Amino acid sequence: MKIKVINKSGNQLPRYATAQSAGLDLQANIEEPITIGSLERAMVPTGLFIALPDGYEAQIRPRSGLAAKHGITVLNSPGTIDADYRGEIKVVLVNLSKEPFTINNGERIAQMVVAKCEQAEWEQVETLDATERGEGGFGHTGR
């Protein structure tokens, strides 16, 4: 699938790390380093603007290495970029560690997964079909 993109950063376009990767790495596009203190958050620009095809979204997800090694994650994970959004892609990062973390220009900060999505059409009814689970909620299976 081809996606139109404007790249106002000095970085390369996002790319898949391997042939079977689901996510494209997004890089920070910043003039000066950003330091995120413990339990603080920052909106990090990428310099990318995209036009997704109808019926698709882009999901912004954390990078596992940043999360495991530094406690840095995407606050609204997964973030959603709708097909009709034309603004700059920005990533809301949060530092869940006890140590400050500094982001530099060009650093890989998140992953973007392009996925097909459907829009729901509601059908209001009086009852729902029965299932084995029924109304069992959080932890009801004992697992």
C-alpha positions in Angstrom: 0.0 0.0 0.0 1.3 3.5 -0.8 0.8 6.3 1.6 1.4 9.9 0.7 3.9 11.5 3.1 5.5 15.0 3.6 8.8 14.8 5.5 9.8 18.1 7.1 12.4 16.5 9.3 16.0 15.9 8.4 15.5 12.2 9.1 14.8 9.3 6.7 11.3 8.2 6.2 10.1 5.6 8.7 11.0 2.1 7.7 10.5 -1.5 8.8 13.5 -2.9 10.7 13.0 -6.4 9.2 11.0 -8.0 6.4 8.3 -9.1 8.8 8.1 -6.1 11.2 4.6 -4.8 11.9 5.7 -1.4 13.0 7.7 1.4 11.4 10.1 3.3 13.6 9.3 7.0 14.2 12.1 9.4 15.0 12.1 12.6 17.0 12.3 15.8 15.0 13.6 18.4 17.5 16.0 21.3 17.5 17.2 20.7 21.0 17.2 17.6 23.2 14.1 17.1 25.4 14.5 15.8 28.9 11.5 14.0 30.4 11.7 13.8 34.2 10.3 11.0 36.3 6.5 10.8 35.8 6.6 13.7 33.3 5.3 13.6 29.7 6.3 15.4 26.5 4.8 15.8 23.1 7.6 14.9 20.6 7.2 16.0 17.0 8.3 13.8 14.1 8.1 16.2 11.2 5.9 13.8 9.3 2.5 14.5 7.8 0.6 11.6 6.1 -2.6 10.9 4.1 -3.9 7.5 5.0 -6.4 5.7 2.6 -10.0 5.6 3.7 -10.6 2.6 6.0 -7.1 2.7 7.6 -5.6 4.1 10.8 -2.1 4.5 12.0 -1.5 3.3 15.6 1.3 4.8 17.6 2.9 2.3 20.0 5.8 2.2 22.4 9.2 0.8 21.4 9.8 -2.2 23.6 13.5 -1.3 24.1 12.7 2.2 25.5 10.0 0.8 27.7 12.1 -2.1 29.1 15.4 -0.3 29.5 14.3 3.3 30.4 10.5 3.2 31.4 9.6 5.4 28.4 6.2 4.6 26.8 3.5 6.2 24.7 1.0 7.7 27.2 -2.1 7.2 25.1 -1.1 3.8 23.8 -2.0 3.1 21.2 -2.4 6.5 19.8 -4.6 6.7 16.8 -4.1 8.8 13.6 -7.3 8.9 11.6 -7.4 8.7 7.8 -8.6 12.3 7.6 -5.9 13.9 9.9 -3.4 16.0 8.0 -1.4 17.6 10.9 2.0 16.6 12.0 2.4 13.3 13.7 3.5 13.9 17.3 4.1 11.3 20.0 3.0 11.7 23.7 5.8 10.1 25.7 5.8 9.5 29.4 8.7 8.6 31.7 7.6 5.9 34.2 11.1 5.5 35.6 12.7 7.3 38.5 15.5 8.7 36.3 15.2 11.6 33.8 15.5 10.5 30.2 16.8 12.7 27.3 15.5 12.4 23.8 17.8 13.6 21.0 17.0 14.6 17.4 16.7 11.6 15.2 16.2 9.1 18.1 13.7 6.4 17.5 10.8 7.2 19.9 7.9 5.0 18.9 6.5 2.6 16.3 3.7 3.2 13.9 1.5 0.4 12.7 -0.9 0.9 9.8 -4.0 -1.1 10.2 -7.3 -1.6 8.4 -10.3 -0.5 10.5 -14.0 -0.6 10.2 -16.6 1.9 11.2 -19.5 0.5 13.3 -23.1 1.0 12.5 -25.3 0.6 15.6 -28.3 -1.7 15.6 -30.3 -1.0 18.8 -31.9 -4.2 20.2 -33.6 -5.2 23.5 -31.4 -8.4 24.1 -28.1 -9.8 23.0 -27.3 -13.4 22.1 -26.1 -15.6 24.9 -22.5 -16.8 25.2 -20.5 -19.1 27.5 -18.8 -16.1 29.1 -22.0 -14.1 29.5 -21.4 -11.0 31.7 -18.2 -12.3 33.3 -15.7 -9.4 33.5 -12.2 -8.8 34.6 -10.5 -11.9 35.9 -13.6 -14.1 35.8 -11.8 -16.9 34.0 -9.3 -17.3 36.8 -6.3 -16.8 34.6 
